[in-house]
Amino acid sequence: MSVDELNGSELGTKEYWDNSYDREIKNYKNYGDVGEIWFDEDSQVRVINWIMKQDNLSTDIKIIDMGCGNGMLLIELAREGYTDLLGVDYSPNAIELAKQIAKDQELIIRYEVADLLNNELFLQQIDTPFGIVHDKGTYDAISLCPKNPKEKREAYIRTVHSIMDEKSVFIITSCNWTEDELIISFVDKFVKKCTIPTPSFKFGGKVGNVVSSIVFTKKIS
């Protein structure tokens, strides 16, 4: 079973995000505006609340935010006392913005420019495994790439799998894929642990969700 590919969009290009974060850097420097939290700030709050409620996930657990953007998820986790935090993004402008915000707030968070689709190079760049791997919107953006989205999605999934161990959790929030579609796409390498509840709607007699937020564990072969 497979999923239908999404229509390509500029949201799936590095150029779009470089330009977007270039504007946000200027806005931050001029007005102190940290920028937009893509598609749903409430989803970020729900994820952080879920993490904090897990007795087995201590504040020194190793956390990576895949496609961290302006880094605000890690900013909030640092404020809650989490100490081993890494944000990666393929946009140097995003990383520049994230570093500046963390510095101004006197928080110790590592941010690095990284290509999540180049598995070999990425693994040379970071220390693994991570206890929590987080993604809100990055898999969506990869899925919207105008060229070879299926291959890029598969490369991303391999990367996530390779930086986890049997105790790790992978938390993904998507506004483009349903829960069932995410499970289908990740089924070869991941097992669903639980769903983080998100707001639902009813249309035409069917119930759906604006966003899907799932926690996976790694399949061990």
C-alpha positions as CSV (number, residue, x, y, z in Angstrom):
1,M,0.0,0.0,0.0
2,S,1.3,3.5,-0.8
3,V,0.1,7.1,-0.7
4,D,-0.6,9.5,-3.5
5,E,2.1,12.2,-3.8
6,L,1.2,15.8,-3.1
7,N,1.3,18.4,-5.8
8,G,4.6,20.2,-5.8
9,S,4.8,23.7,-4.3
10,E,7.4,26.5,-3.7
11,L,7.0,25.5,0.0
12,G,9.1,22.4,-1.0
13,T,12.1,24.4,-2.2
14,K,15.1,25.6,-0.3
15,E,14.9,29.0,-2.1
16,Y,11.5,29.7,-0.6
17,W,12.7,29.1,2.9
18,D,16.0,30.9,2.5
19,N,14.1,34.0,1.3
20,S,11.4,33.6,4.0
21,Y,14.0,33.4,6.8
22,D,16.0,36.3,5.3
23,R,12.9,38.5,5.8
24,E,12.4,37.1,9.3
25,I,16.0,37.9,10.3
26,K,15.4,41.5,9.2
27,N,12.1,41.7,11.1
28,Y,13.8,40.3,14.2
29,K,16.7,42.7,14.1
30,N,14.4,45.7,13.4
31,Y,11.3,44.8,15.6
32,G,12.2,41.9,17.8
33,D,9.7,39.7,16.1
34,V,10.8,36.0,16.3
35,G,8.7,35.2,13.2
36,E,6.0,32.7,12.3
37,I,5.5,29.3,13.8
38,W,4.4,27.4,10.7
39,F,0.8,26.3,10.5
40,D,-0.1,25.8,14.1
41,E,1.4,27.1,17.3
42,D,-1.1,25.1,19.4
43,S,0.5,21.9,17.9
44,Q,3.8,22.9,19.3
45,V,2.3,23.4,22.8
46,R,0.6,20.0,22.6
47,V,3.9,18.3,21.7
48,I,5.7,20.0,24.5
49,N,3.0,19.1,27.0
50,W,3.1,15.4,25.8
51,I,6.9,15.3,26.3
52,M,6.7,16.8,29.8
53,K,4.0,14.3,30.9
54,Q,6.2,11.2,30.0
55,D,7.9,10.0,33.2
56,N,10.6,8.1,31.2
57,L,11.6,11.2,29.2
58,S,13.9,13.2,31.6
59,T,15.0,16.8,31.1
60,D,18.5,15.6,30.1
61,I,17.2,13.4,27.2
62,K,18.9,14.1,23.9
63,I,16.4,15.9,21.6
64,I,16.7,16.9,17.9
65,D,14.3,19.1,16.0
66,M,14.4,18.2,12.3
67,G,13.9,21.4,10.3
68,C,13.9,23.6,13.3
69,G,13.2,26.9,11.5
70,N,13.4,29.8,14.0
71,G,14.0,27.3,16.8
72,M,11.1,28.2,18.9
73,L,10.2,24.6,19.9
74,L,13.7,24.2,21.4
75,I,13.4,27.6,23.0
76,E,10.3,26.5,24.8
77,L,11.8,23.2,25.8
78,A,14.9,25.0,27.2
79,R,12.7,27.2,29.3
80,E,11.1,24.1,30.7
81,G,14.6,22.8,31.8
82,Y,15.6,20.5,28.9
83,T,19.3,20.7,28.4
84,D,20.5,18.6,25.5
85,L,18.9,20.3,22.5
86,L,19.9,20.3,18.8
87,G,18.1,22.1,16.0
88,V,19.0,21.4,12.3
89,D,17.8,23.0,9.2
90,Y,19.0,23.2,5.6
91,S,18.5,26.9,5.5
92,P,21.5,28.9,6.8
93,N,19.2,31.9,7.3
94,A,16.9,29.8,9.6
95,I,19.9,28.7,11.7
96,E,21.2,32.3,11.9
97,L,17.8,33.5,13.2
98,A,17.5,30.6,15.7
99,K,21.0,31.2,17.1
100,Q,20.4,34.9,17.5
101,I,17.1,34.3,19.4
102,A,18.6,31.7,21.7
103,K,21.6,34.0,22.4
104,D,19.4,37.0,23.2
105,Q,17.3,34.9,25.6
106,E,20.5,33.5,27.2
107,L,19.6,29.9,26.4
108,I,22.2,27.2,25.5
109,I,20.9,25.4,22.4
110,R,22.9,24.0,19.5
111,Y,21.8,24.8,16.0
112,E,23.5,23.5,12.8
113,V,22.9,23.7,9.1
114,A,22.3,20.2,7.8
115,D,21.0,18.2,4.9
116,L,18.6,15.7,6.3
117,L,18.4,13.8,2.9
118,N,22.1,13.1,2.8
119,N,22.2,10.3,5.3
120,E,25.9,9.6,5.3
121,L,27.0,13.2,5.7
122,F,24.3,13.9,8.3
123,L,25.5,11.0,10.5
124,Q,29.1,12.3,10.3
125,Q,27.9,15.7,11.5
126,I,25.9,14.7,14.6
127,D,26.2,12.3,17.6
128,T,23.5,9.7,17.8
129,P,21.2,8.3,19.0
130,F,18.6,10.8,20.1
131,G,15.9,10.0,22.7
132,I,13.4,12.3,21.0
133,V,13.3,13.1,17.3
134,H,10.8,15.9,16.5
135,D,9.3,17.1,13.2
136,K,6.6,19.7,12.7
137,G,6.2,20.5,9.1
138,T,9.6,19.4,7.7
139,Y,8.3,16.1,6.3
140,D,5.4,18.2,4.8
141,A,7.9,20.5,3.1
142,I,9.9,17.6,1.7
143,S,6.7,16.1,0.4
144,L,6.0,19.3,-1.5
145,C,9.3,19.3,-3.3
146,P,8.6,19.7,-7.1
147,K,11.2,17.1,-8.0
148,N,11.4,13.5,-6.9
149,P,9.3,13.9,-3.7
150,K,8.9,10.2,-3.1
151,E,12.6,9.6,-3.2
152,K,13.2,12.5,-0.9
153,R,10.6,11.3,1.6
154,E,12.2,7.9,1.6
155,A,15.6,9.4,2.2
156,Y,14.2,11.4,5.1
157,I,12.6,8.4,6.7
158,R,15.9,6.5,6.5
159,T,17.7,9.4,8.2
160,V,15.2,9.5,11.1
161,H,15.4,5.7,11.5
162,S,19.2,5.9,11.6
163,I,19.4,8.4,14.5
164,M,17.1,6.5,16.8
165,D,17.5,3.4,19.0
166,E,14.9,1.0,20.5
167,K,14.1,3.5,23.3
168,S,13.7,6.6,21.1
169,V,10.5,8.2,20.1
170,F,9.8,10.1,16.8
171,I,7.1,12.8,17.1
172,I,5.8,14.1,13.8
173,T,3.1,16.7,13.2
174,S,1.7,17.2,9.7
175,C,-0.8,19.5,8.1
176,N,-0.7,17.7,4.7
177,W,-0.9,14.0,5.6
178,T,-3.6,12.2,7.6
179,E,-2.7,9.9,10.4
180,D,-3.5,6.9,8.2
181,E,-1.3,8.2,5.4
182,L,1.6,8.8,7.8
183,I,1.3,5.3,9.2
184,I,1.4,3.9,5.7
185,S,4.4,5.9,4.7
186,F,6.4,5.0,7.8
187,V,5.2,1.4,8.3
188,D,8.4,-0.3,7.1
189,K,10.6,1.3,9.7
190,F,8.3,2.6,12.5
191,V,5.5,1.5,14.8
192,K,2.9,3.8,16.0
193,K,3.1,4.3,19.8
194,C,0.3,6.8,20.3
195,T,-1.6,9.8,18.8
196,I,-1.3,13.2,20.3
197,P,-4.9,14.5,20.1
198,T,-5.5,17.4,17.8
199,P,-8.7,19.4,17.0
200,S,-11.2,17.6,14.7
201,F,-13.9,18.7,12.4
202,K,-16.9,17.1,10.7
203,F,-17.7,17.6,7.1
204,G,-20.1,15.6,4.9
205,G,-20.7,13.1,7.6
206,K,-17.0,12.4,8.0
207,V,-14.7,13.4,10.9
208,G,-11.2,14.6,10.2
209,N,-8.4,16.5,11.8
210,V,-6.8,19.8,10.7
211,V,-3.4,18.4,11.7
212,S,-2.1,14.9,12.5
213,S,0.3,14.4,15.4
214,I,1.8,10.9,16.0
215,V,4.4,9.4,18.2
216,F,6.4,6.5,16.6
217,T,9.0,4.1,17.8
218,K,11.7,2.5,15.7
219,K,11.2,-1.0,14.3
220,I,14.2,-3.1,15.3
221,S,15.0,-5.8,12.7
